[in-house]
Amino acid sequence: MAITESYLYEILDGVSMISAAKEKLAKRMAGEIALSDDPGKTMRKWREIFTVIQTDLAKCLGVSSSVLSDYEGGRRKSPGSTTIKKFVE
């Protein structure tokens, strides 16, 4: 099977659509977390939607699982823009 130029453009269009959707979702998540009265609860909501366990997410964020637990439990204030950025990536 020969790969045609039009086929490559179809693939690139699909990749572009996926990238745009990911960016839109990341902005929505970041906005919800940053503007929430309870940012930790909102982080937990998204973590559970994507079925990520707390210890794995904590590693990705560069914090301990107890820090993440404190955010989610409302025992710490807002995680800050750097953590939110890592969260949505």
Contacts in CASP RR format, 6 or more apart in sequence:
PFRMAT RR
TARGET T0000
AUTHOR 0000-0000-0000
METHOD contacts of the structure
MODEL  1
MAITESYLYEILDGVSMISAAKEKLAKRMAGEIALSDDPGKTMRKWREIF
TVIQTDLAKCLGVSSSVLSDYEGGRRKSPGSTTIKKFVE
26 88 0 8 1.000
26 89 0 8 1.000
27 88 0 8 1.000
29 46 0 8 1.000
29 87 0 8 1.000
29 88 0 8 1.000
30 84 0 8 1.000
30 85 0 8 1.000
30 87 0 8 1.000
30 88 0 8 1.000
32 42 0 8 1.000
32 46 0 8 1.000
33 39 0 8 1.000
33 40 0 8 1.000
33 42 0 8 1.000
33 43 0 8 1.000
33 46 0 8 1.000
33 79 0 8 1.000
33 84 0 8 1.000
33 87 0 8 1.000
33 88 0 8 1.000
34 78 0 8 1.000
34 81 0 8 1.000
34 84 0 8 1.000
36 42 0 8 1.000
38 74 0 8 1.000
39 71 0 8 1.000
39 78 0 8 1.000
39 79 0 8 1.000
39 84 0 8 1.000
40 71 0 8 1.000
40 72 0 8 1.000
40 73 0 8 1.000
40 74 0 8 1.000
40 79 0 8 1.000
41 72 0 8 1.000
41 73 0 8 1.000
41 74 0 8 1.000
43 68 0 8 1.000
43 71 0 8 1.000
43 72 0 8 1.000
43 79 0 8 1.000
43 87 0 8 1.000
44 72 0 8 1.000
44 73 0 8 1.000
46 87 0 8 1.000
47 54 0 8 1.000
47 57 0 8 1.000
47 72 0 8 1.000
54 65 0 8 1.000
54 68 0 8 1.000
54 69 0 8 1.000
54 72 0 8 1.000
55 65 0 8 1.000
57 68 0 8 1.000
57 87 0 8 1.000
58 64 0 8 1.000
58 65 0 8 1.000
58 67 0 8 1.000
58 68 0 8 1.000
60 86 0 8 1.000
61 68 0 8 1.000
61 83 0 8 1.000
61 86 0 8 1.000
61 87 0 8 1.000
62 86 0 8 1.000
63 83 0 8 1.000
67 76 0 8 1.000
69 75 0 8 1.000
70 76 0 8 1.000
71 79 0 8 1.000
79 87 0 8 1.000
END
